[in-house]
């Protein structure tokens, strides 16, 4: 008990309750900071794709190119209906291996590219690419199509366009390596300076490389 004037007394539980509240507030703040950090980290990967999509929408609305993200080919096996107006896919599988992320037409030329992101600073992991994607890009080039990869180093905030011919060559010759050095990407690729609109103006580089008229 805590003694007060005039003979009044008050339990010290109030003081303990206040201390407990401060502790809980501190824990809550730490959890919020951790969650905020986690969300920010996750959004970076989504933002790169969102920026490409926004760029493609800009190109489309200005009549410059028609380029879209390819849908993932899946086969739905089982669907549950917890509510009449809501269906939930509970089982599905890939019908076939996906090729690349984006494809379309630019000034009469077929264009096809993959977009990848890493948080590494000095290398880009080759595990992000698969044999069937390399074969697909090789086939696109064989048909005089335009093929490349957009590589984003999130930690460095740097984005590069690497012509697929260099990726294919490195992949074939250096299969023992697990990653592509950033120096190779900087030497063979082209850095994309991000703009406000469009955010990732990759067609500026494509136009110079391929002399698209």
C-alpha positions as CSV (number, residue, x, y, z in Angstrom):
1,X,0.0,0.0,0.0
2,X,1.0,3.6,-0.6
3,X,0.2,6.0,2.3
4,X,-1.4,9.4,1.4
5,X,-2.3,12.4,3.7
6,X,-5.5,12.4,5.7
7,X,-5.0,8.7,6.4
8,X,-5.9,7.7,2.8
9,X,-4.1,4.8,1.3
10,X,-3.9,3.5,-2.4
11,X,-2.5,0.3,-3.7
12,X,0.7,0.5,-5.7
13,X,-0.9,-1.5,-8.5
14,X,-1.6,1.8,-10.4
15,X,2.2,2.4,-10.6
16,X,2.7,-1.2,-11.7
17,X,0.0,-0.9,-14.3
18,X,1.5,2.3,-15.7
19,X,5.0,0.6,-15.9
20,X,3.3,-2.4,-17.6
21,X,1.6,-0.1,-20.1
22,X,4.9,1.5,-21.0
23,X,6.5,-1.9,-21.5
24,X,3.7,-3.1,-23.7
25,X,3.9,0.2,-25.7
26,X,7.6,-0.4,-26.3
27,X,7.0,-4.0,-27.4
28,X,4.2,-2.9,-29.7
29,X,6.4,-0.2,-31.2
30,X,9.2,-2.7,-31.8
31,X,6.7,-5.1,-33.5
32,X,5.3,-2.3,-35.6
33,X,8.8,-1.3,-36.7
34,X,9.7,-4.8,-37.6
35,X,6.5,-5.2,-39.5
36,X,7.1,-1.9,-41.3
37,X,10.6,-3.0,-42.2
38,X,9.3,-6.4,-43.5
39,X,6.6,-4.8,-45.6
40,X,9.1,-2.3,-47.0
41,X,11.5,-5.1,-47.9
42,X,8.7,-7.1,-49.6
43,X,7.4,-4.1,-51.5
44,X,10.7,-3.5,-53.2
45,X,10.3,-6.7,-55.2
46,X,6.8,-5.8,-56.1
47,X,7.6,-2.2,-57.0
48,X,10.0,-3.3,-59.7
49,X,7.3,-5.3,-61.5
50,X,4.8,-2.5,-60.9
51,X,7.1,0.1,-62.4
52,X,7.6,-2.1,-65.5
53,X,3.8,-2.6,-65.8
54,X,3.3,1.2,-65.4
55,X,5.9,1.8,-68.1
56,X,4.2,-0.6,-70.4
57,X,0.9,1.1,-69.8
58,X,2.5,4.4,-70.7
59,X,3.9,3.0,-73.9
60,X,0.5,1.6,-74.8
61,X,-1.5,4.8,-74.1
62,X,1.0,6.8,-76.2
63,X,0.8,4.4,-79.1
64,X,4.5,3.5,-78.8
65,X,4.3,-0.3,-78.2
66,X,2.0,-3.1,-77.1
67,X,3.7,-5.1,-74.4
68,X,2.0,-7.1,-71.7
69,X,3.0,-9.4,-68.8
70,X,2.4,-13.0,-69.8
71,X,-0.2,-14.9,-67.6
72,X,1.1,-17.9,-65.7
73,X,-0.1,-21.1,-67.3
74,X,-1.8,-23.1,-64.5
75,X,-4.2,-26.0,-64.4
76,X,-6.9,-25.7,-61.7
77,X,-7.6,-29.0,-60.0
78,X,-9.8,-28.2,-57.1
79,X,-11.9,-25.2,-56.1
80,X,-13.7,-24.6,-52.8
81,X,-16.7,-22.3,-52.4
82,X,-16.8,-21.1,-48.8
83,X,-19.3,-18.5,-50.0
84,X,-21.6,-18.4,-53.0
85,X,-19.9,-15.3,-54.3
86,X,-16.4,-16.3,-53.5
87,X,-14.3,-19.2,-55.0
88,X,-11.1,-20.4,-53.6
89,X,-8.5,-22.4,-55.5
90,X,-7.1,-25.1,-53.2
91,X,-5.2,-27.2,-55.7
92,X,-3.5,-26.3,-59.0
93,X,-0.3,-27.0,-60.9
94,X,1.7,-25.5,-63.7
95,X,0.5,-26.8,-67.1
96,X,3.9,-26.0,-68.7
97,X,7.1,-24.2,-67.9
98,X,6.8,-20.5,-68.3
99,X,9.1,-18.7,-70.7
100,X,9.7,-15.1,-70.0
101,X,7.7,-12.4,-68.2
102,X,6.8,-10.0,-71.0
103,X,6.2,-10.0,-74.7
104,X,4.6,-7.8,-77.3
105,X,5.2,-5.7,-80.5
106,X,7.4,-2.6,-80.9
107,X,7.4,-0.9,-84.3
108,X,6.6,-4.1,-86.1
109,X,9.2,-6.2,-84.2
110,X,8.4,-8.9,-81.7
111,X,9.8,-8.1,-78.3
112,X,10.3,-10.5,-75.5
113,X,12.0,-10.0,-72.1
114,X,12.5,-11.3,-68.6
115,X,12.6,-9.0,-65.5
116,X,14.5,-10.1,-62.4
117,X,15.5,-8.5,-59.1
118,X,18.1,-9.2,-56.5
119,X,19.3,-7.8,-53.2
120,X,22.8,-8.8,-53.8
121,X,25.3,-6.0,-54.4
122,X,28.1,-7.6,-56.5
123,X,26.5,-10.5,-58.3
124,X,23.2,-11.6,-59.9
125,X,22.3,-15.2,-59.0
126,X,22.0,-17.5,-62.1
127,X,19.4,-19.6,-60.2
128,X,16.9,-16.9,-61.3
129,X,17.2,-18.2,-64.8
130,X,16.2,-21.7,-66.1
131,X,17.3,-23.7,-69.1
132,X,13.9,-23.5,-70.8
133,X,14.1,-19.7,-70.6
134,X,17.5,-19.6,-72.2
135,X,16.2,-21.9,-75.0
136,X,13.2,-19.6,-75.4
137,X,15.3,-16.5,-75.8
138,X,17.6,-18.2,-78.2
139,X,14.6,-19.2,-80.3
140,X,13.4,-15.5,-80.3
141,X,16.7,-14.3,-81.5
142,X,16.8,-16.9,-84.2
143,X,13.6,-15.5,-85.6
144,X,15.0,-11.9,-85.6
145,X,13.0,-11.0,-82.5
146,X,14.2,-8.6,-79.8
147,X,15.1,-10.4,-76.5
148,X,16.7,-9.1,-73.3
149,X,16.6,-9.1,-69.5
150,X,16.0,-6.3,-67.1
151,X,18.1,-6.8,-64.0
152,X,17.4,-4.7,-60.9
153,X,19.9,-4.4,-58.0
154,X,17.5,-3.3,-55.3
155,X,20.1,-2.5,-52.7
156,X,22.1,-0.4,-55.1
157,X,18.9,1.0,-56.8
158,X,20.4,0.2,-60.2
159,X,18.6,-1.3,-63.2
160,X,20.3,-2.7,-66.3
161,X,19.2,-3.9,-69.7
162,X,21.3,-6.9,-70.6
163,X,20.8,-8.2,-74.2
164,X,19.9,-11.9,-74.1
165,X,22.8,-12.8,-76.4
166,X,25.2,-11.9,-73.6
167,X,23.1,-13.8,-71.0
168,X,22.9,-16.9,-73.2
169,X,26.7,-16.8,-73.8
170,X,27.5,-16.4,-70.2
171,X,25.0,-19.1,-69.2
172,X,26.4,-21.6,-71.7
173,X,30.1,-20.9,-71.1
174,X,30.0,-20.4,-67.3
175,X,27.6,-23.1,-66.1
176,X,29.9,-23.8,-63.2
177,X,29.3,-20.4,-61.8
178,X,26.3,-19.7,-59.6
179,X,26.0,-16.0,-60.4
180,X,26.8,-13.2,-62.9
181,X,29.3,-10.6,-61.6
182,X,27.9,-7.1,-61.7
183,X,31.1,-6.0,-63.6
184,X,30.0,-8.3,-66.5
185,X,26.5,-6.8,-66.4
186,X,27.9,-3.2,-66.4
187,X,30.3,-4.0,-69.2
188,X,27.8,-5.8,-71.5
189,X,24.6,-4.2,-70.4
190,X,23.1,-0.7,-70.4
191,X,22.2,1.1,-67.2
192,X,18.6,2.5,-67.3
193,X,18.2,5.9,-65.7
194,X,14.8,5.9,-64.0
195,X,12.5,8.7,-64.9
196,X,9.3,10.0,-63.4
197,X,7.3,9.1,-66.5
198,X,7.8,6.5,-67.9
199,X,9.5,5.1,-64.8
200,X,11.8,2.5,-66.6
201,X,12.3,3.8,-70.2
202,X,13.8,0.6,-71.6
203,X,12.6,1.2,-75.1
204,X,15.1,4.1,-75.4
205,X,17.9,1.5,-75.2
206,X,16.1,-1.0,-77.4
207,X,15.7,1.6,-80.1
208,X,19.4,2.4,-80.2
209,X,20.6,-1.2,-80.1
210,X,18.2,-2.7,-82.6
211,X,17.8,0.4,-84.9
212,X,14.1,-0.1,-84.9
213,X,12.4,2.4,-87.4
